[in-house]
Amino acid sequence: MQHHYQILQPDWIITVNPGFEVLQDYSVVIEDNRIQSLTSIDEISELPCYPQAELVKLPDCALMPGLVNSHTHASMSLFRGMADDIPLMEWLQEHIWPAEARWVNPEFAVDGFKLTAAEMIRSGTTCLSDMFYFPDEIARCAQQIGMRSVVGLIVLDFPSPWAQNADEYLHKALAVHDEIRELPLVSSALAPHAPYTVSDEPLRQIAMYSNELDVPVHMHVHETAAEVAEAQQKTGQRPLERLDQLNLLNSNLIAVHMTELNEFEIDRIAEAGVNVAHCPESNLKLGSGICPVAALLDKGVNVSLGTDGAASNNDSDLLGEMRTAAMLAKGSSGNASACNARQAIEMATLSGARALGMANRIGSIEVGKYADLIAINLAGLNTQPLYDPVAQIVYAASSRQVSHVWIDGIAQLRDFELCNLDSDQIISRAVSWARKIKS
């Protein structure tokens, strides 16, 4: 079999390896879909693969791991801007859930996913963790278009366009898990929506299946103070205490939002190895609260980043989310050193991979990992002069400066242009949906 080699030559390589090395005068060599070596530019011509390799020169660019979006509802991009400036529960109960009941079907799920995937690739995201209906359709679409994805196998107590009750959600979840397990770019996570929408028995079964299948549990937890207060009033317990009793607090749990945490809970999730998916812009826009990121990082909790859905953000730009997360951690803690630039980049890359159980495959530029990589051109007015490429990416760069994206070694963005997705067709489908929904 003939192998395909690519040699990428940027000005800087931000490895996000254990020493967080930033290399200059080095190249990344890709063999098929994996990183074969990091080699000094002076030694490149001596490599056996050099004569037949595709040489990609990236002047003024920093090459870094692709961004990992650890929480999104990708298909909800088709509801972008439909119900703005409304608190979470009113937004859900009076706008989003009725709209989903009316409009969501397999075609909606796929068209919305493509819109978000194109936006994410354009802004440097190479892997997403999704939570939406029709995960089977989304999984097939993700594999077809080349977007590394973890599809959430959603579970609720109430009916939706996907299932009628918790038993049917779980039955379908297991069937989809089995159906997609051989797809190279796609895996699955169990996705109970939230403690207030899923009762104890389904959660017990989810804890059991997660342990048996070794798959993540992706769940909104402690999203608002009102959610926690209501749970205490109804049950006498805060939601995290209940999840602990149901054997869900462990390293398979991706707890999304977590804006309302006391000191005991922070210590407990650190002890249990729970992953926190921080969605700063969605939380700010919905007035949901602020995740105590500085305190979590101080305790060694794995904190990753998510955009949430474009219906509540309203974009899927994880590079922008990285800056917001860093600024918000500093402002809310009163500590300018909190969530420094390196921590912010790690949250958007390796920490996301760790949360998804994929840290041995993606999230850093290391030999043997999949070639999920992005190049950011730092020659623009807003990123000059340049003293530190890491800080410049976090505090000054725009997602519009992402020039190249590779997923699994395949170019998905080249010289700022999408390679394998038709943006005009995707936009046309989105406009068509908006006309139907508005009418």
N, C-alpha and C positions, 0 to 999 in steps of 0.2 A: 504494500500500500504506500502511495506517495504521500508524504507529509507536507503540510502547508506551514511555512515559517514566515513570521513577521518580526521585524526589528524596529522597535519604536525608540526614537531619539529625541526626547524632550530636553529642555534646559534644566529642569528639576524633576526628581522622582520622590514623591512623598509616600514612603513605604507603608506607614502605619504598622510596621513590624514591632516586636517587643521593645526595641530601642528607639522607636519612632525616628528612624534615620531619614534624613533628607539628603539625597545624593545628587551631585552634579557630575557632568561628563560621564554619565552611565547610560546604557541602553537596556530596555526590557526585551528579551527574546521570547516570542510566543511560538510554541509548536502545537499546531492544530488549535485546541481550545484551552491549553494550559500554559502557565508561565514556566519556561524552560530554564532561564537564567537571567541574572542581572549582571551585565558585563561592561567593563570599562570600554569607552568608545575606542580607545587606542588598541584594544584587543579584539574588536568586533571582526575585523577582516580575517582573523585567524580561526574563527569558528567554522566547523565543517559545513554548517548550513548556509554560510554567508553567500555563496554564489547564487543560490536559487531563492534566497529570502526576499520578501517584499520589504523594502526599506521605507519607513514612514518618518520623515523628519518633522519635528514639532517645535520650531523656533518660538521663543517667548512663552512656551507652555510649561505648566506643571502637570505632570502625569500622576494620578492618584487612583486609589481603589474607587470603583463605582459606588455611588451612594445607595444605601439600603433603607428603604422606607418601611418602617416596622409596623405602621398602622395606617390603613386607608380603606375607603369604600370607593373603589375606582369607578364603578359604573354610575355613581351618584354625580359625576361631572355633568350629566345631562340635566341635573337640577340646579346647576350653578346659578346663583343670583335669584333663585325663585322665592326665597323667604329669608331675607336678611334682617339683621338688627332685632332679633327676637331671642329671648332666653331659651335654654336647652329644651325643657319639657314642653313648653308651648310650641317650639319649633318642631319637635318630634310629633307630638300628639295631634296638633291642629294643621300641620302642613306636610311634613315629610311622610309619615306613615300613611295618611290618606292618599297622597300622590303615588306612593309605592303600590298601594292596593289597586289603584286605578290603571297605572301605566306599566309597571314592571313585568317583563316577560323575557324569554331568552334573547330576543332580538335587541331589546333595550340593554340587557346586561352586556352583550358583546359590543354594541356600538359605544356605550359609555366607557367600557374597558379600553377600547382602542383609542378613544379620545384622550384618556388619562395616560395610557402607555406612551403615546406620542409626545405628550407634554412632559412626562417624566424623563424620557430619553433625551429630549431636547434640553432639559435642565440638569442632566447628569445622574439620574437615578437608573440603576441597572437591576435592582431587585426590589420587589414590593411584597408586603404581607397584606392580603386583601380580606375583607369581610363583606360578603354580599350574597344575594340569592342566585340560584343557578350556577353554583360553583363548578359544575361539570362543564357547562358551556364556556365559562371563563377560563378554565384550565386548558381546554382544547385551543381556545383563541390565543392564550399566552404562549403555548408551545408553537403554534403556527407562526406567530409574528416574531418570536425569538425574545420574549420578555421573561427573565427569570422571576418566578412568582411562587408564593405560598398562598394557596387559596383557602380561605376560611370556610369551614363546614358549619354553617350557622345553625344555632339551636335557639328556639323560643318556646314559650308556653302557648302563644296565641297564633292564629292562622296568618299566613302570608301567601303571596303568589307561589312560594316554593313548597310549603307543607302546611298541614292543618293543626298539628299538635306536636308535643315534644317527642313522642314515640316515632312519629313519621320523620321528623327532622333527624333524629338519631339513626334511624334505618337508612335514610338517604345519605347521611354523612358517611356511614361505614361503606356503603356501596360506591360512593364517589372516591373515597380513599383507596379502595381496591382497584377501581377503574383507572385511576391516573398514576398509580405508583410507579409505572415503568416510563413515564414521560421524563426525558432528561432534564428539562428546565423547570419542571413544576413539581411541587410537593404540597402537602396539606396540613392544616391545623384544625383542631376542634375549636369552634368559635361560638360558645354560649354568649349571647348578646351582652347581658349585664346581670348582676345579682337580683335586680328588681323585675327582670323579665323572664327569669328561669328559676324554677322551683327546686327543692332539695333533691328529689329522686333523679331527675335528669342530670343534675350536677354530680351526684355520686357516680352515675354511670360514666359520665365524661371523665372524671378522675380515674376511674378504672381503665377505660379505653386508652387514655393518654399514657398511663403507666405501661399497659400491655403492648401498645403499638409504638411507644416512644415518640409521640408527636406532641407539638406544642398545644397549649390551651390559650387562645387569644380572646381576651374579654375586657370590656369596659368596666373599670372598678374605681369606686370613690371619685366619680367624675365631678360631683358638686357637693357642697356642704348640705344642700337640701336633700340630696339622695341619702346621705349618711344619717341625717337627722330623722328622716322618714323611716328608715330601716330600724333605727333605735326605738322609735315610737311604736312601731308595729311588732317588733320581735324582741326588743331589749338588747339587741346586739348590733354592733357596727358590722358592715358587710364583710370586711376582712376577717373578723373573728369567725363569722359563719363559714366563709370559704376555708378557713384553717380547719374547722371541725369536719368539713367535707373532704379533707385530704387534697385540697387544690393548691396549697401554698408550697411550691417546690420549684425547681429550676426549669420545669416545663411551662410554667405560667408566664405569659406576657400580659401584665396588668397595665391597661391603657388608661392614661390621664392621671390618676392618682394625685389629684389636687388637694385632697383633704386627708392629711396624715398626722398622727400624733407621734411622739417620740418612741413610745412602745412599739407602734406599728412599723416604724422605720427600722428599729432594731430587729423586729421579727422577720420582715421580708429580707433583710440582709442575711440573717441566720439561715433562712430557708432557701436562699438563692433565687428569689423571685426576680424576674426581669420587669423593668418599668419602661413602657413606651410613652415618651413625653411628646405631646402635641401642642406646643406653646401657642401658635397662632389661632388654631381653632378654639382653644380654651379661652384665649383673650377675647376673641370675637363674640363668643356666646356668653361671656361674663361668667364662665364656669369656675374660675379660680386659677391658682398658680401652683404647679407642682414644685415641691421643695428640692430642686435638683441639687443645689449645693450640699444640703444635708445628706441626701442619698449618696452622692459621689464620695463624700467624706466617710461614709459607712461601708464603702466598697460595693454598693448596689450597681448592677449592670443597667445603665440608663441608655436607651436608644431613642431615636427620633422618628416621628411620624407626622404626616401632614393632615391626617384625618381625611374626610371626603371633601371634594371641592364645593359641595353644597354648604359647608360651614367654615371654609377657610379664607378665601375662595380659590386657591390655586393648589397645584401639586408640586411646588418648587421647594425641594428639600434643602437646596443650598441657602435659600432665604430663611428657611426654618432654623438652620444651623446658627445663623447670626442672631435671630430672635431669641433662641434658646440661651446663647451665651450672654446676651445683654440682659435678659430677664433674670437669669440666675444671679448676675451681679447686682442688679437693681433690687431684687427682692431680698437678698441676703445682706446687702450693705457691704459686700466684699468684692472689690474690683478684681481680685485674683480668682474668684469663683468661676468655674467652667471656662478655663483658659482656652486659647485657640486650638491647642493640640487635643484637649479633651473634647471640644466641640466637633472636630473632624472625626475623632474616634467614635463619638456617639452616632455620627451619621454614616459610619462605615462598619468597623469591626464590631462595635457593640450591637449594632443591628443584626449582623451575621450571627453573633453569639446568642442573641435572643431567639433567633430562628433555628438554632442548632446547626448552623452552617459555618461556624468559625474556622473549621478545618478546610473549607472549600473556597470561601470568598471573604472579602472584608479587608484584605491587606495585600500588598504586592510582595509575595514570597514564592519561592520556587515550589512548583507542584500545585499551586492553587489555580482555579479557573481564571481565565483572562477576562475578568469583568473590570474594565478600566475606563477612565475618562481623562481627557486633556482639557485644561482650562488656560485660555490665552490671556496672559497678564500684561499685554502691551498697551492696553487702553488707557485713556486719560485718568480714569478713576482708580487704576491700580499702579500708577507711576508717581514718584520713583518707588523702587522696590527694594526693601531691606530684608524682609522675611516673607517668603512665599506662603507659609502656613498662615500667618496672621493676615496677610493680604487677602487670601481666599475667604477667610471667615468674616473679616470686618469691612472689606471693600469691594470684593468681586461680585459681579452679577451673573445670574444663570445664563444670560445671553452670551457670556464669554466661554461657555462650554463649546469647544470646537469639534471634539471627536469623542465617540463612545463606542466601546466594544463590549458585547455580552457574549460570553462563552467563546471568545476569540473572533467573533463575527462583527464587522463594523456595522453599527446601527446609525451612527451619525458621523459624517465625514465633511470637514471644512464647513461646519455649521448647517449642513443639509441632511435631512433624514434619508437613509439609504433604502429602507425596506417597507416604509409606511407611506401611504399616499395622503398627505395632510389635506389636500383639497377635497378628496372623497370623504375623509373623516369629518371635516368641518361641514360638508354638505349634509351628511347624515345627522349631525348635531342640530343643524338649523331646521331640518325636517321634523325632528322630535320636538323642538321648541315650538314650532308652528302648531303641531297637534296639541301639545300640552296647554298652550295659551288659549287655543280655541275652545 
